[in-house]
Amino acid sequence: MPYKTKQFFFVLIKLSIVIGAFYFIYSKLAENENLKFSDFVAFLRENDTFSLKNIIFLLILSAFNWFFEILKWQFLVKTIKNISFRDALEQSLGGLTASLITPNRIGEYGAKAAYFAKPFRKRIVLLNLLGNMAQMTITTVLGSIGSIVFVSRYQIEVDYYKVTRFVFLLIIISAFAFFGIKYTKFSIKGYSINRIFEHVKSISLLVHASNLLLSLVRYLIFSFQFYYLLTIFGVEVDYTKAMVLITSMYFLASIVPSVSIFDVVIKGSVAVFLFGYVQVNELTILSIITIMWLLNFATPSLFGSYSILNFKLPKPQE
């Protein structure tokens, strides 16, 4: 394929990602069946506690949320190649923008890998997986504890026999899958599972521990941000009780496969159900979910669009 043709398609792909991200953000705000944008704006206007000080504090929390995500990515990538914080920022936000219109944020893997030369790409995909798995581990552990407390506190009827049977079956299937993949010649485009395990084991314990710690810090930041929004909207609920509901919400929402752009719908539905037990107004919860999505996904993705538009293919030695 001629060089100019390649460049044309390259520019077209970048524009398609950015335009697609902008369109989905607009459609989510304009066509949300659970919360119309006009109702959302009217509700914010009626709420006089939404001061400039509160807005600045929320933006600072979002900035710290992404600061630790970018720091985590920089720390992971340094196991194979030194990158600056600025490079990590561009890759993280560019990956976020590309992930908005793909199921389970899978577009993030390809977008981040594209910033590196071909010899590094498989390991970059693996490192991104490790980063996401660490975040999912924190969400699962804290969410499981929160869900158990929630079920106990609000006396939710649960068929423990079915739950135990399901968990036991899941453990058996996972064990068979793990050992089956590990001790067979299963491979993905020549990259064997054994080599993946070897590469994961070659990463120091300090890196794995830092990965989990930074994921925990991020979780504490955005969960506190959710609680802070509850207080702004005048919801009188103590921090520990709110955290039981918030951790349960993130856990239940995370196990539902979806396109990243629809996270606001899934989290909104789960949150309305959970916070209904403490008599929180549905419009309040949906407004908080929308604001969280705007602060932590939509706004960073706009900066990520700039990163994608300025993206250049790496040289072979990079």
N, C-alpha and C positions, 0 to 999 in steps of 0.2 A: 504494500500500500504506500503511495507517495507520501512524503513527509508532511506536505501541506494538508493533505486529506486527514492524516492522523491528528494533526493539530486542530483541525476543524471539529472532528469527532470528540477530541479531548475537551475543547471549550464547550461543546454542546452538552457533554455529560455533566460538566461542572454547573452550567446554567440550569440543567434539568433538576439537579439535586437542590439547588438554591430555590428555584421557582416552586418545586414540589413542596419544600419545607414551608415556604411562605404561604402557599395555598392551603396546606393542611392546618397551619396555625389559624389562618383566617376562617376557614370552614368550621374549625372546632369552636371558635368564639361566636361565629355568626349563626351556626346551625345546630348548636347543642340543644337537643330536645329536653334534657334534664334541667338546663338553666339557660334561658335566653339572655343574650348579651345585654339587651336593653334593661331587663330586670336586674341583672348583675350590677350595671352602672347605677341604676336608680337606688338599689339597696346600699351601695357604697356612699352615695350622696346623702342618704338619710342617716348614715352612721357617722355622727360627729366626732367619734373618738379616733377616726382615722387621720391623725395629725401628721405633719411633716416629720416630726421626730420618730414616730412609729414607722413611717415609710422608709426613712433612712436606716433605722435599725434592722428592718426586714431585709433591705438590700445588702447590708453588711453581713447578715447571717448567710444570705445566698452566696455572697462573694467568698466567705470562709468555707462554705460547703464545697464550692468548686475549686478553691485554693487547695484543699486537702485531697480532692480527687486528682487534680493536676500533679500535685506533689507525689501522690501514690503512683501515678503513671510514670513520672520521671524516675522514681526509685526503682520500679520494676524494669524499665528499659535499660537502666544503667548496668543490669546484669549481663548485657550483651554489647551495649554501646552507650557512650556518654552523650547525653543531650542536655541542652539548656532548659531552664524553666519556661522560657518563651516558646521553644519548640514543643515542649510538652503541652503547653497551653493551646497552641494552634492545633495539635493533633487531637487533643481531648475534645475541644469545641467543634472541630471539623468532623470528628467521629460522631458527636452528638447530633449535628445537623443531618448527616447522612443516615443516621439511625431512625429518624422520626417517622419515616414512611415504610419501614421494614419490620416484619414480625420479630418480636422479642429482641429488638435493637441489633439484629444480626448485621445490618449495614455498617455498624461501628467497627466490626472486625476488618472488613475490607478497606474501609476508609483509613484506618490507622496504619494498616499494612502498606498502603499505597505511598505513605510518606518515606518508606525505607526501600533500599535497593533489594533486588530479588533474593540474595542469599539470606537476608534477615527476616523475610516476610512470614515464614512458617512459625518462627520463634516469637515474632511479634503477636501473631494471632493467639499463640499459646499464652503469652504474658497477659494479653487482654482478657482471655478466659479466666486466668488465675485471679485477676483483679475483680472481675464480675462475680466469681465464685466466692471470694472473700466477703464481698458486700452481701451476697445472698446468704452466706453462712451466718453473718451477724443478724440479718433480717429474720432468718429461720429460728435461730436460738432465742433471741429476745421475743420474737413473735409467738413462738410456741409457749414460752413462759407466760406471756400476756394473755394468750388464748385460754390457757388452763385456769389462770386466775379469773378471767372473764366468765368462763363457764361455771366456775365454782361460786363466784360472787353473785351472779344474776340467775343462778339455778336454771341454766339452759338444759333442756332434756337431750341427752346424748346416748346413743346406743353404743355403750363401751365395748360390747362383744364385736360389733361390726368394725369399730375403729381399730381394736386390737388385731382383728383378723386382717384388716387392710394393711396396717403397719407391718405385721409379720410377713405378709405376702410381698410387700414392697422390699423388705430387707432381703428375703430369699432371692427375688428377681435381681436385685442390685448386686448381690454376692455372685450369682451365676454370671451376670453380665460382666462384672469386674474380672473374675478369674478366667472367664471364657475369652475375653478380649486380650487379657494380659498374656495368656499362655497359648495363644494361637498366632498365626501369621497375618492377622488382620492389619491392614494398613490403609492409609488415606493418601492417595497420590504419591506412593513411595515413602511416606513418612509413617513408620510403624508405631504402633501403640507402645511397644517396649522402649523405643527411642524417646517417646513423649514422657514416659515414666522416668527414664534416665535423666532427661533434661530437667524435669521437675525436681528430682532428688539432688541434682547438681546445684540447684539454687540454695543458697545458705539459709539456715534456720532464721537468721536475723531478718532476711528479706521477707520470708513468709510471715514472721511475727509482725514486722512493720506493716505489711500489707493488711493484716487483720486489724492492727491497731488504728491505722488511718481510716479503714472502713468503719470501725466503731466510732471514731471521732466524727466522721461525716454523718453517721446515723444519729448520733446525739444532737448534732447541730440542726438537721432538718426536722427531727421529731420535736425538738424544743421550739423551732420556728412554727410548727403546727400548733403547739400549745399556746405560744405567744399570740397567734392569730385568734385563738379561742378567747383569750382574755380581752383582746381588742374589741371583739364583737360582743363583749359583755356576758360571756358564758361563765357562770360561777361553778367551777369544778377544780378540785385540788390537783396538784401535779401528778401524784401517784395514780389517782383514779384515771386521769386523762391519759397517762402513759400506757395503762392497761389497754385502753381502747385504741390508742394510736399504734402501738406495736402490733396489736391484733389486726388492725386495718392493713398495715403495710405487709404483714405476713400473708393474709388471705388474698390481697390484690396481687402479690408477687407470684403466686402459684397458678394464676390464670394466664394462659398464653394469649398474647395480644400484640397489636401494633403499638409502638411507643406513643404515637399521637393520641391513642385512645385510652391511655393510662388515667386521664382525668375522669373519664366515664366510669371505668371499673372502680377506681378508688372512691369516686363519688357515691356509687351504688353501695359499696361495702360500708363506707363511713356513715351514710344515712341510716343503714340498718343498725350498726353498732351504737352510734350516738343517740339513737332513738331510745335506748335504755336509760339514758340520763336526761331525757326530755329536751334535747337540743333541737332547735328549729331546723327544718330541712333546708331552707334557703340559706341559713347561716353556714351549714356544713358544706353545701355545694359551692358557696362563695369562697370559703376557705380553701377548698380543693382547687378551685379555679385559680386563685391567687398563688397557691403553692406551685401549680403547673406553670403559670406565667413567669414566676420568679426563678424557678430552678430548671425549666426546660425551654420555654419559648424564648425568653430574653437571651440566655446563653447561646441558643441556636442562631440568633441573629448575628452575634459576633462570630459564630462558627461559619456563617455564610461568607463573611469577609475572608476568613482563612481558606475556604474552598475556592473562592474566586481568584485568590492569589497563589493557589497551589501550583507547584511545578514538579514534574517527575524528578525523582532523585537520580543523581549520577551513579554509575555502577559502583564507584568506590565509596559512596555514602550509605 
